[in-house]
């Protein structure tokens, strides 16, 4: 099955909650939605008297994502809260509280809308521990000031962790993230950044498996050469660290490789390269894109630019993979519906052609003709 959906709550949706977005996606005859996890504001507080003995699911007046007990993070939704626990609260505007996520996930299942989540877009796991700064020191300093954190990379990891906990409660499939940027251009500096990224992702996945999260962590192909995330880098990381899957961002790969996705064979080769890593189906993103000199400039509506969905649709009808295609176009749900219609149209033409050929082969020969 091939699913289509928008990267975020549809622009035409009157409500702005997750529940509103899922219902709107379903009403548009779409079957997937990527939740957008903006960089949330977090705080720590002690539980009120009435919250002692409750679980994370039970607290309704606040969005409590996890709590700290004797220096250990507890994120199980079934462990009762004790008086001296420190509650990690989050401002998350599209859901009332942590417990409401479970009900929202059930609604998505009933409506056959597959959910995923994109971690905050600025993530840098290649931060140098000596300076506590990555490729954008000013942003890193702002991030540290906002959270009063001893380590900025810990907060980046927390952003991915919290995204995973939210999607796990929703019953979703894939947490999408990019990993970091290169601060220096020398081979040594890039190798050191790669090593830090690998180390941080490996540590994150140890926690992931210890907690027993169901979603997969998807590493996104990126659209700039100064960021970690070429196809080879992503697949190499998936080979080395258990529990990772590649996220096939078509406009990013197209931009990074100088416009390489031109004909059906190009798309087929790319899909076949990632398919062995995606036993439960390929997760992908698509839009139009402006690019130059191997660098992505910006997303555009699908009908603009030299990256053609019709060509991808030809590849999909030939391969018929299990796949989710998320519209990250500025037109969001409009282009998600456009992709669904084009894919169905291409498939219908292929089936009609096959039926004509079968009918022709089965027709008896008439004497004299």
NUGU-585113 format. One record per residue (C-alpha): z, x, y. Coordinates in nm, 3 decimals. Each point is the difference from the previous one (the first is absolute). Example, Ala and Ser with C-alpha at 12.3 -4.5 7.8 and 13.67 -1.06 7.14 Angstrom:
residues 2
<r><pz>0.780</pz><px>1.230</px><py>-0.450</py></r>
<r><pz>-0.066</pz><px>0.137</px><py>0.344</py></r>
***
This chain:
residues 369
<r><pz>0.000</pz><px>0.000</px><py>0.000</py></r>
<r><pz>-0.074</pz><px>0.115</px><py>0.354</py></r>
<r><pz>0.246</pz><px>-0.117</px><py>0.265</py></r>
<r><pz>-0.059</pz><px>-0.007</px><py>0.376</py></r>
<r><pz>0.250</pz><px>-0.033</px><py>0.282</py></r>
<r><pz>0.105</pz><px>0.121</px><py>0.346</py></r>
<r><pz>0.216</pz><px>0.295</px><py>0.106</py></r>
<r><pz>0.273</pz><px>-0.210</px><py>0.158</py></r>
<r><pz>0.068</pz><px>-0.361</px><py>0.085</py></r>
<r><pz>-0.334</pz><px>-0.166</px><py>0.090</py></r>
<r><pz>-0.078</pz><px>0.003</px><py>0.370</py></r>
<r><pz>-0.067</pz><px>-0.375</px><py>-0.014</py></r>
<r><pz>0.340</pz><px>-0.075</px><py>-0.156</py></r>
<r><pz>0.217</pz><px>-0.207</px><py>0.235</py></r>
<r><pz>0.326</pz><px>0.123</px><py>-0.152</py></r>
<r><pz>0.089</pz><px>0.369</px><py>-0.022</py></r>
<r><pz>0.226</pz><px>0.008</px><py>-0.307</py></r>
<r><pz>-0.097</pz><px>0.130</px><py>-0.342</py></r>
<r><pz>0.013</pz><px>-0.352</px><py>-0.139</py></r>
<r><pz>-0.238</pz><px>-0.123</px><py>0.272</py></r>
<r><pz>-0.239</pz><px>0.287</px><py>-0.067</py></r>
<r><pz>-0.008</pz><px>-0.056</px><py>-0.376</py></r>
<r><pz>-0.069</pz><px>-0.372</px><py>0.040</py></r>
<r><pz>-0.275</pz><px>0.074</px><py>0.252</py></r>
<r><pz>-0.161</pz><px>0.260</px><py>-0.230</py></r>
<r><pz>0.001</pz><px>-0.254</px><py>-0.283</py></r>
<r><pz>-0.152</pz><px>-0.271</px><py>0.222</py></r>
<r><pz>-0.281</pz><px>0.242</px><py>0.090</py></r>
<r><pz>-0.082</pz><px>0.040</px><py>-0.372</py></r>
<r><pz>0.116</pz><px>0.362</px><py>0.003</py></r>
<r><pz>0.219</pz><px>0.149</px><py>-0.271</py></r>
<r><pz>0.170</pz><px>0.309</px><py>0.148</py></r>
<r><pz>0.199</pz><px>0.105</px><py>0.305</py></r>
<r><pz>0.124</pz><px>0.341</px><py>0.109</py></r>
<r><pz>0.331</pz><px>-0.034</px><py>0.186</py></r>
<r><pz>0.020</pz><px>0.230</px><py>0.301</py></r>
<r><pz>0.333</pz><px>0.183</px><py>0.022</py></r>
<r><pz>0.046</pz><px>0.106</px><py>0.359</py></r>
<r><pz>0.258</pz><px>0.269</px><py>0.070</py></r>
<r><pz>0.317</pz><px>-0.209</px><py>-0.017</py></r>
<r><pz>0.323</pz><px>0.044</px><py>0.192</py></r>
<r><pz>0.290</pz><px>0.065</px><py>-0.235</py></r>
<r><pz>0.374</pz><px>0.009</px><py>0.056</py></r>
<r><pz>0.317</pz><px>0.043</px><py>-0.205</py></r>
<r><pz>0.302</pz><px>-0.230</px><py>0.009</py></r>
<r><pz>0.295</pz><px>-0.100</px><py>-0.215</py></r>
<r><pz>-0.002</pz><px>-0.336</px><py>-0.177</py></r>
<r><pz>0.172</pz><px>-0.304</px><py>0.149</py></r>
<r><pz>0.286</pz><px>-0.150</px><py>-0.198</py></r>
<r><pz>-0.220</pz><px>-0.279</px><py>-0.138</py></r>
<r><pz>-0.268</pz><px>0.252</px><py>-0.110</py></r>
<r><pz>0.239</pz><px>0.190</px><py>-0.229</py></r>
<r><pz>-0.090</pz><px>-0.099</px><py>-0.356</py></r>
<r><pz>-0.349</pz><px>-0.114</px><py>0.098</py></r>
<r><pz>-0.320</pz><px>0.174</px><py>-0.114</py></r>
<r><pz>-0.298</pz><px>0.102</px><py>0.210</py></r>
<r><pz>-0.169</pz><px>-0.327</px><py>-0.098</py></r>
<r><pz>0.294</pz><px>-0.208</px><py>0.124</py></r>
<r><pz>0.022</pz><px>0.124</px><py>0.360</py></r>
<r><pz>-0.195</pz><px>-0.240</px><py>0.220</py></r>
<r><pz>0.109</pz><px>0.088</px><py>0.353</py></r>
<r><pz>-0.147</pz><px>0.349</px><py>-0.005</py></r>
<r><pz>-0.274</pz><px>0.198</px><py>-0.175</py></r>
<r><pz>0.202</pz><px>0.244</px><py>-0.213</py></r>
<r><pz>-0.236</pz><px>0.222</px><py>-0.199</py></r>
<r><pz>0.257</pz><px>0.221</px><py>-0.180</py></r>
<r><pz>0.354</pz><px>0.134</px><py>0.039</py></r>
<r><pz>0.186</pz><px>0.328</px><py>-0.028</py></r>
<r><pz>0.302</pz><px>0.040</px><py>-0.228</py></r>
<r><pz>0.182</pz><px>0.333</px><py>-0.009</py></r>
<r><pz>-0.311</pz><px>0.176</px><py>0.130</py></r>
<r><pz>-0.230</pz><px>-0.161</px><py>-0.259</py></r>
<r><pz>-0.281</pz><px>-0.241</px><py>0.088</py></r>
<r><pz>0.019</pz><px>-0.333</px><py>-0.185</py></r>
<r><pz>-0.311</pz><px>-0.217</px><py>0.009</py></r>
<r><pz>0.053</pz><px>-0.226</px><py>-0.301</py></r>
<r><pz>-0.010</pz><px>-0.367</px><py>0.107</py></r>
<r><pz>0.266</pz><px>-0.087</px><py>-0.259</py></r>
<r><pz>0.284</pz><px>0.243</px><py>0.086</py></r>
<r><pz>0.287</pz><px>-0.171</px><py>0.193</py></r>
<r><pz>0.080</pz><px>0.148</px><py>0.340</py></r>
<r><pz>0.344</pz><px>0.156</px><py>0.051</py></r>
<r><pz>0.213</pz><px>0.020</px><py>0.315</py></r>
<r><pz>-0.063</pz><px>0.369</px><py>0.077</py></r>
<r><pz>-0.374</pz><px>-0.008</px><py>-0.070</py></r>
<r><pz>-0.233</pz><px>0.081</px><py>0.288</py></r>
<r><pz>-0.282</pz><px>-0.255</px><py>0.031</py></r>
<r><pz>-0.345</pz><px>0.124</px><py>0.103</py></r>
<r><pz>-0.146</pz><px>-0.278</px><py>0.211</py></r>
<r><pz>-0.357</pz><px>-0.033</px><py>0.118</py></r>
<r><pz>-0.181</pz><px>-0.197</px><py>0.265</py></r>
<r><pz>-0.287</pz><px>-0.156</px><py>-0.191</py></r>
<r><pz>-0.159</pz><px>-0.281</px><py>0.197</py></r>
<r><pz>-0.224</pz><px>-0.151</px><py>-0.268</py></r>
<r><pz>0.280</pz><px>-0.086</px><py>-0.245</py></r>
<r><pz>0.342</pz><px>-0.151</px><py>0.069</py></r>
<r><pz>0.200</pz><px>0.210</px><py>-0.245</py></r>
<r><pz>-0.033</pz><px>0.202</px><py>-0.318</py></r>
<r><pz>0.072</pz><px>-0.294</px><py>-0.227</py></r>
<r><pz>-0.285</pz><px>-0.206</px><py>0.149</py></r>
<r><pz>-0.251</pz><px>0.258</px><py>-0.131</py></r>
<r><pz>0.052</pz><px>-0.121</px><py>-0.358</py></r>
<r><pz>-0.092</pz><px>-0.359</px><py>0.091</py></r>
<r><pz>-0.300</pz><px>0.121</px><py>0.201</py></r>
<r><pz>-0.117</pz><px>0.203</px><py>-0.299</py></r>
<r><pz>0.015</pz><px>-0.309</px><py>-0.221</py></r>
<r><pz>-0.214</pz><px>-0.189</px><py>0.250</py></r>
<r><pz>-0.258</pz><px>0.283</px><py>-0.011</py></r>
<r><pz>-0.011</pz><px>-0.017</px><py>-0.380</py></r>
<r><pz>-0.050</pz><px>-0.378</px><py>0.001</py></r>
<r><pz>-0.283</pz><px>0.039</px><py>0.249</py></r>
<r><pz>-0.151</pz><px>0.295</px><py>-0.192</py></r>
<r><pz>0.028</pz><px>0.235</px><py>0.299</py></r>
<r><pz>0.057</pz><px>0.361</px><py>-0.106</py></r>
<r><pz>0.232</pz><px>0.183</px><py>0.243</py></r>
<r><pz>0.008</pz><px>0.365</px><py>0.100</py></r>
<r><pz>0.163</pz><px>0.179</px><py>0.292</py></r>
<r><pz>-0.109</pz><px>0.279</px><py>0.233</py></r>
<r><pz>0.284</pz><px>0.233</px><py>0.101</py></r>
<r><pz>0.023</pz><px>0.087</px><py>0.372</py></r>
<r><pz>-0.316</pz><px>0.177</px><py>0.107</py></r>
<r><pz>0.163</pz><px>0.313</px><py>0.139</py></r>
<r><pz>0.144</pz><px>0.174</px><py>-0.306</py></r>
<r><pz>0.030</pz><px>0.380</px><py>-0.015</py></r>
<r><pz>0.149</pz><px>0.141</px><py>-0.318</py></r>
<r><pz>-0.124</pz><px>0.348</px><py>0.086</py></r>
<r><pz>0.269</pz><px>0.051</px><py>0.262</py></r>
<r><pz>0.120</pz><px>0.358</px><py>0.032</py></r>
<r><pz>0.376</pz><px>-0.001</px><py>-0.078</py></r>
<r><pz>0.049</pz><px>0.306</px><py>0.226</py></r>
<r><pz>-0.105</pz><px>-0.192</px><py>0.310</py></r>
<r><pz>0.032</pz><px>-0.358</px><py>-0.136</py></r>
<r><pz>-0.341</pz><px>-0.062</px><py>0.157</py></r>
<r><pz>-0.336</pz><px>-0.091</px><py>-0.147</py></r>
<r><pz>-0.344</pz><px>-0.015</px><py>0.155</py></r>
<r><pz>0.124</pz><px>-0.215</px><py>0.291</py></r>
<r><pz>0.331</pz><px>0.148</px><py>0.126</py></r>
<r><pz>0.033</pz><px>-0.249</px><py>0.287</py></r>
<r><pz>-0.023</pz><px>-0.299</px><py>-0.236</py></r>
<r><pz>0.239</pz><px>0.168</px><py>-0.241</py></r>
<r><pz>0.254</pz><px>0.049</px><py>0.280</py></r>
<r><pz>-0.032</pz><px>-0.366</px><py>0.104</py></r>
<r><pz>0.049</pz><px>-0.103</px><py>-0.360</py></r>
<r><pz>0.316</pz><px>0.213</px><py>-0.034</py></r>
<r><pz>0.141</pz><px>-0.127</px><py>0.329</py></r>
<r><pz>-0.056</pz><px>-0.363</px><py>-0.101</py></r>
<r><pz>0.178</pz><px>0.037</px><py>-0.331</py></r>
<r><pz>0.247</pz><px>0.278</px><py>0.087</py></r>
<r><pz>-0.101</pz><px>0.158</px><py>-0.331</py></r>
<r><pz>0.071</pz><px>0.361</px><py>-0.103</py></r>
<r><pz>-0.344</pz><px>0.027</px><py>-0.159</py></r>
<r><pz>-0.319</pz><px>-0.168</px><py>0.113</py></r>
<r><pz>-0.161</pz><px>0.032</px><py>-0.344</py></r>
<r><pz>0.289</pz><px>-0.199</px><py>-0.147</py></r>
<r><pz>-0.091</pz><px>-0.287</px><py>0.229</py></r>
<r><pz>-0.365</pz><px>0.018</px><py>-0.099</py></r>
<r><pz>0.108</pz><px>-0.015</px><py>-0.364</py></r>
<r><pz>0.232</pz><px>-0.291</px><py>0.085</py></r>
<r><pz>-0.296</pz><px>-0.186</px><py>0.151</py></r>
<r><pz>-0.187</pz><px>0.027</px><py>-0.331</py></r>
<r><pz>0.313</pz><px>-0.085</px><py>-0.200</py></r>
<r><pz>0.070</pz><px>-0.311</px><py>0.204</py></r>
<r><pz>-0.364</pz><px>-0.109</px><py>-0.029</py></r>
<r><pz>0.033</pz><px>0.036</px><py>-0.377</py></r>
<r><pz>0.325</pz><px>-0.199</px><py>-0.014</py></r>
<r><pz>-0.157</pz><px>-0.283</px><py>0.201</py></r>
<r><pz>-0.312</pz><px>-0.012</px><py>-0.219</py></r>
<r><pz>0.209</pz><px>0.019</px><py>-0.316</py></r>
<r><pz>0.190</pz><px>-0.311</px><py>0.113</py></r>
<r><pz>-0.332</pz><px>-0.170</px><py>0.077</py></r>
<r><pz>-0.131</pz><px>0.084</px><py>-0.348</py></r>
<r><pz>-0.294</pz><px>0.192</px><py>0.146</py></r>
<r><pz>-0.214</pz><px>0.272</px><py>-0.152</py></r>
<r><pz>-0.070</pz><px>0.300</px><py>0.225</py></r>
<r><pz>0.179</pz><px>0.183</px><py>0.282</py></r>
<r><pz>-0.267</pz><px>0.175</px><py>0.208</py></r>
<r><pz>0.076</pz><px>0.310</px><py>0.203</py></r>
<r><pz>-0.156</pz><px>0.311</px><py>0.147</py></r>
<r><pz>0.201</pz><px>0.321</px><py>-0.027</py></r>
<r><pz>-0.032</pz><px>0.239</px><py>0.290</py></r>
<r><pz>-0.190</pz><px>0.215</px><py>0.242</py></r>
<r><pz>-0.073</pz><px>0.370</px><py>0.026</py></r>
<r><pz>0.163</pz><px>0.176</px><py>0.294</py></r>
<r><pz>-0.182</pz><px>0.333</px><py>-0.041</py></r>
<r><pz>-0.354</pz><px>0.093</px><py>-0.098</py></r>
<r><pz>0.066</pz><px>0.309</px><py>-0.210</py></r>
<r><pz>-0.023</pz><px>-0.019</px><py>-0.378</py></r>
<r><pz>0.363</pz><px>0.108</px><py>-0.036</py></r>
<r><pz>0.128</pz><px>-0.268</px><py>0.238</py></r>
<r><pz>-0.200</pz><px>-0.271</px><py>-0.177</py></r>
<r><pz>0.124</pz><px>0.114</px><py>-0.341</py></r>
<r><pz>0.360</pz><px>-0.008</px><py>0.126</py></r>
<r><pz>-0.053</pz><px>-0.352</px><py>0.133</py></r>
<r><pz>-0.152</pz><px>-0.107</px><py>-0.334</py></r>
<r><pz>0.300</pz><px>0.144</px><py>-0.185</py></r>
<r><pz>0.247</pz><px>-0.191</px><py>0.218</py></r>
<r><pz>-0.196</pz><px>-0.323</px><py>-0.046</py></r>
<r><pz>-0.007</pz><px>0.042</px><py>-0.378</py></r>
<r><pz>0.372</pz><px>0.077</px><py>-0.010</py></r>
<r><pz>0.091</pz><px>-0.303</px><py>0.211</py></r>
<r><pz>-0.222</pz><px>-0.238</px><py>-0.198</py></r>
<r><pz>0.139</pz><px>0.131</px><py>-0.330</py></r>
<r><pz>0.355</pz><px>-0.062</px><py>0.126</py></r>
<r><pz>-0.095</pz><px>-0.348</px><py>0.119</py></r>
<r><pz>-0.146</pz><px>-0.086</px><py>-0.340</py></r>
<r><pz>0.316</pz><px>0.117</px><py>-0.177</py></r>
<r><pz>0.196</pz><px>-0.256</px><py>0.206</py></r>
<r><pz>-0.276</pz><px>-0.257</px><py>-0.061</py></r>
<r><pz>0.031</pz><px>0.033</px><py>-0.375</py></r>
<r><pz>0.381</pz><px>0.017</px><py>0.001</py></r>
<r><pz>0.016</pz><px>-0.328</px><py>0.191</py></r>
<r><pz>-0.263</pz><px>-0.155</px><py>-0.229</py></r>
<r><pz>-0.240</pz><px>-0.133</px><py>0.262</py></r>
<r><pz>-0.297</pz><px>-0.194</px><py>-0.136</py></r>
<r><pz>-0.263</pz><px>0.069</px><py>0.271</py></r>
<r><pz>-0.212</pz><px>0.315</px><py>-0.010</py></r>
<r><pz>-0.009</pz><px>0.253</px><py>0.283</py></r>
<r><pz>-0.359</pz><px>0.024</px><py>0.123</py></r>
<r><pz>-0.114</pz><px>0.315</px><py>0.181</py></r>
<r><pz>-0.272</pz><px>-0.085</px><py>0.250</py></r>
<r><pz>-0.315</pz><px>0.203</px><py>0.054</py></r>
<r><pz>0.005</pz><px>0.093</px><py>0.368</py></r>
<r><pz>-0.279</pz><px>0.022</px><py>0.256</py></r>
<r><pz>0.081</pz><px>0.327</px><py>0.177</py></r>
<r><pz>-0.023</pz><px>0.356</px><py>-0.126</py></r>
<r><pz>0.323</pz><px>0.096</px><py>0.176</py></r>
<r><pz>0.190</pz><px>-0.247</px><py>-0.218</py></r>
<r><pz>0.095</pz><px>0.032</px><py>-0.367</py></r>
<r><pz>-0.207</pz><px>-0.246</px><py>-0.200</py></r>
<r><pz>-0.345</pz><px>0.105</px><py>-0.116</py></r>
<r><pz>-0.114</pz><px>-0.158</px><py>-0.326</py></r>
<r><pz>0.066</pz><px>0.324</px><py>-0.189</py></r>
<r><pz>0.347</pz><px>0.040</px><py>0.154</py></r>
<r><pz>0.098</pz><px>-0.357</px><py>-0.084</py></r>
<r><pz>-0.122</pz><px>0.022</px><py>-0.360</py></r>
<r><pz>0.166</pz><px>0.339</px><py>-0.045</py></r>
<r><pz>0.332</pz><px>-0.146</px><py>0.113</py></r>
<r><pz>-0.042</pz><px>-0.296</px><py>-0.233</py></r>
<r><pz>-0.059</pz><px>0.247</px><py>-0.284</py></r>
<r><pz>0.317</pz><px>0.193</px><py>0.076</py></r>
<r><pz>0.252</pz><px>-0.272</px><py>0.093</py></r>
<r><pz>0.061</pz><px>-0.293</px><py>-0.229</py></r>
<r><pz>-0.010</pz><px>-0.349</px><py>0.146</py></r>
<r><pz>-0.260</pz><px>0.055</px><py>0.272</py></r>
<r><pz>-0.338</pz><px>-0.172</px><py>0.039</py></r>
<r><pz>-0.287</pz><px>0.075</px><py>0.239</py></r>
<r><pz>-0.080</pz><px>-0.248</px><py>0.276</py></r>
<r><pz>-0.374</pz><px>-0.010</px><py>0.054</py></r>
<r><pz>-0.052</pz><px>-0.039</px><py>0.373</py></r>
<r><pz>-0.379</pz><px>-0.017</px><py>0.024</py></r>
<r><pz>-0.036</pz><px>0.050</px><py>0.380</py></r>
<r><pz>0.241</pz><px>0.296</px><py>-0.008</py></r>
<r><pz>-0.186</pz><px>0.170</px><py>-0.284</py></r>
<r><pz>-0.337</pz><px>-0.078</px><py>0.157</py></r>
<r><pz>0.108</pz><px>0.154</px><py>0.330</py></r>
<r><pz>0.169</pz><px>0.304</px><py>-0.149</py></r>
<r><pz>-0.306</pz><px>0.084</px><py>-0.211</py></r>
<r><pz>-0.250</pz><px>-0.035</px><py>0.284</py></r>
<r><pz>-0.135</pz><px>-0.343</px><py>-0.094</py></r>
<r><pz>-0.044</pz><px>0.062</px><py>-0.373</py></r>
<r><pz>0.006</pz><px>-0.365</px><py>-0.116</py></r>
<r><pz>-0.364</pz><px>-0.091</px><py>0.048</py></r>
<r><pz>-0.133</pz><px>-0.159</px><py>-0.317</py></r>
<r><pz>0.135</pz><px>-0.188</px><py>-0.301</py></r>
<r><pz>0.030</pz><px>0.316</px><py>-0.211</py></r>
<r><pz>0.229</pz><px>0.159</px><py>0.262</py></r>
<r><pz>0.242</pz><px>-0.292</px><py>-0.025</py></r>
<r><pz>-0.019</pz><px>-0.007</px><py>-0.380</py></r>
<r><pz>0.082</pz><px>0.371</px><py>-0.024</py></r>
<r><pz>0.300</pz><px>-0.041</px><py>0.232</py></r>
<r><pz>0.136</pz><px>-0.303</px><py>-0.185</py></r>
<r><pz>-0.043</pz><px>0.172</px><py>-0.335</py></r>
<r><pz>0.187</pz><px>0.305</px><py>0.133</py></r>
<r><pz>0.316</pz><px>-0.199</px><py>0.079</py></r>
<r><pz>-0.020</pz><px>-0.261</px><py>-0.279</py></r>
<r><pz>0.174</pz><px>0.215</px><py>-0.268</py></r>
<r><pz>0.309</pz><px>0.016</px><py>0.225</py></r>
<r><pz>0.016</pz><px>-0.377</px><py>0.052</py></r>
<r><pz>0.084</pz><px>-0.168</px><py>-0.331</py></r>
<r><pz>0.108</pz><px>-0.323</px><py>0.172</py></r>
<r><pz>-0.298</pz><px>-0.012</px><py>0.236</py></r>
<r><pz>-0.132</pz><px>0.196</px><py>0.296</py></r>
<r><pz>0.155</pz><px>-0.059</px><py>0.342</py></r>
<r><pz>-0.246</pz><px>0.048</px><py>0.286</py></r>
<r><pz>-0.057</pz><px>-0.064</px><py>0.370</py></r>
<r><pz>-0.325</pz><px>-0.066</px><py>0.184</py></r>
<r><pz>-0.131</pz><px>-0.043</px><py>0.354</py></r>
<r><pz>-0.278</pz><px>0.124</px><py>0.218</py></r>
<r><pz>0.067</pz><px>0.338</px><py>0.156</py></r>
<r><pz>-0.112</pz><px>0.229</px><py>0.279</py></r>
<r><pz>0.008</pz><px>0.369</px><py>-0.094</py></r>
<r><pz>-0.140</pz><px>0.336</px><py>0.104</py></r>
<r><pz>0.020</pz><px>0.358</px><py>-0.132</py></r>
<r><pz>0.210</pz><px>-0.098</px><py>-0.300</py></r>
<r><pz>0.258</pz><px>-0.184</px><py>0.211</py></r>
<r><pz>0.072</pz><px>-0.370</px><py>0.020</py></r>
<r><pz>-0.006</pz><px>-0.143</px><py>0.351</py></r>
<r><pz>0.101</pz><px>-0.362</px><py>-0.052</py></r>
<r><pz>-0.033</pz><px>-0.302</px><py>-0.226</py></r>
<r><pz>-0.269</pz><px>-0.251</px><py>0.096</py></r>
<r><pz>-0.108</pz><px>-0.342</px><py>-0.127</py></r>
<r><pz>-0.176</pz><px>0.026</px><py>-0.336</py></r>
<r><pz>-0.344</pz><px>-0.087</px><py>0.137</py></r>
<r><pz>0.007</pz><px>0.304</px><py>0.232</py></r>
<r><pz>-0.049</pz><px>0.363</px><py>-0.091</py></r>
<r><pz>-0.170</pz><px>0.178</px><py>-0.288</py></r>
<r><pz>0.251</pz><px>-0.093</px><py>-0.273</py></r>
<r><pz>-0.148</pz><px>-0.310</px><py>-0.164</py></r>
<r><pz>0.203</pz><px>-0.243</px><py>-0.208</py></r>
<r><pz>-0.318</pz><px>-0.138</px><py>-0.158</py></r>
<r><pz>-0.047</pz><px>0.337</px><py>-0.171</py></r>
<r><pz>0.358</pz><px>-0.005</px><py>-0.127</py></r>
<r><pz>-0.057</pz><px>-0.357</px><py>-0.123</py></r>
<r><pz>-0.295</pz><px>0.127</px><py>-0.208</py></r>
<r><pz>0.228</pz><px>0.262</px><py>-0.156</py></r>
<r><pz>0.270</pz><px>-0.259</px><py>-0.071</py></r>
<r><pz>-0.241</pz><px>-0.236</px><py>-0.173</py></r>
<r><pz>-0.117</pz><px>0.287</px><py>-0.220</py></r>
<r><pz>0.348</pz><px>0.132</px><py>-0.089</py></r>
<r><pz>0.210</pz><px>-0.321</px><py>0.019</py></r>
<r><pz>0.327</pz><px>0.195</px><py>0.041</py></r>
<r><pz>0.347</pz><px>-0.148</px><py>0.040</py></r>
<r><pz>0.030</pz><px>0.056</px><py>0.373</py></r>
<r><pz>0.167</pz><px>-0.112</px><py>0.323</py></r>
<r><pz>-0.201</pz><px>0.043</px><py>0.321</py></r>
<r><pz>0.204</pz><px>-0.027</px><py>0.319</py></r>
<r><pz>-0.174</pz><px>-0.062</px><py>0.331</py></r>
<r><pz>0.133</pz><px>0.246</px><py>0.260</py></r>
<r><pz>-0.274</pz><px>-0.106</px><py>0.241</py></r>
<r><pz>0.101</pz><px>-0.116</px><py>0.350</py></r>
<r><pz>-0.120</pz><px>-0.344</px><py>-0.112</py></r>
<r><pz>0.247</pz><px>0.001</px><py>-0.294</py></r>
<r><pz>-0.031</pz><px>-0.331</px><py>-0.187</py></r>
<r><pz>-0.349</pz><px>-0.074</px><py>0.136</py></r>
<r><pz>-0.135</pz><px>0.317</px><py>-0.160</py></r>
<r><pz>0.208</pz><px>-0.054</px><py>-0.315</py></r>
<r><pz>-0.173</pz><px>-0.338</px><py>-0.044</py></r>
<r><pz>-0.335</pz><px>0.160</px><py>0.084</py></r>
<r><pz>0.050</pz><px>0.258</px><py>-0.277</py></r>
<r><pz>0.093</pz><px>-0.268</px><py>-0.251</py></r>
<r><pz>-0.310</pz><px>-0.203</px><py>0.086</py></r>
<r><pz>-0.233</pz><px>0.302</px><py>-0.016</py></r>
<r><pz>0.144</pz><px>0.116</px><py>-0.334</py></r>
<r><pz>-0.039</pz><px>-0.350</px><py>-0.147</py></r>
<r><pz>-0.355</pz><px>-0.023</px><py>0.132</py></r>
<r><pz>-0.101</pz><px>0.338</px><py>-0.147</py></r>
<r><pz>0.161</pz><px>-0.091</px><py>-0.332</py></r>
<r><pz>-0.175</pz><px>-0.340</px><py>-0.007</py></r>
<r><pz>-0.338</pz><px>0.164</px><py>0.057</py></r>
<r><pz>0.065</pz><px>0.247</px><py>-0.280</py></r>
<r><pz>0.106</pz><px>-0.275</px><py>-0.242</py></r>
<r><pz>-0.302</pz><px>-0.214</px><py>0.094</py></r>
<r><pz>-0.232</pz><px>0.294</px><py>-0.064</py></r>
<r><pz>0.161</pz><px>0.062</px><py>-0.341</py></r>
<r><pz>-0.039</pz><px>-0.367</px><py>-0.094</py></r>
<r><pz>-0.368</pz><px>0.002</px><py>0.097</py></r>
<r><pz>-0.061</pz><px>0.307</px><py>-0.213</py></r>
<r><pz>0.189</pz><px>-0.150</px><py>-0.296</py></r>
<r><pz>-0.195</pz><px>-0.326</px><py>0.033</py></r>
<r><pz>-0.327</pz><px>0.190</px><py>0.015</py></r>
<r><pz>0.085</pz><px>0.201</px><py>-0.313</py></r>
<r><pz>0.111</pz><px>-0.312</px><py>-0.190</py></r>
<r><pz>-0.307</pz><px>-0.209</px><py>0.088</py></r>
<r><pz>-0.235</pz><px>-0.047</px><py>-0.305</py></r>
<r><pz>-0.350</pz><px>0.129</px><py>0.024</py></r>
<r><pz>-0.262</pz><px>-0.275</px><py>0.042</py></r>
<r><pz>-0.332</pz><px>0.056</px><py>-0.187</py></r>
<r><pz>-0.287</pz><px>0.075</px><py>0.234</py></r>
<r><pz>0.224</pz><px>0.117</px><py>0.279</py></r>
***
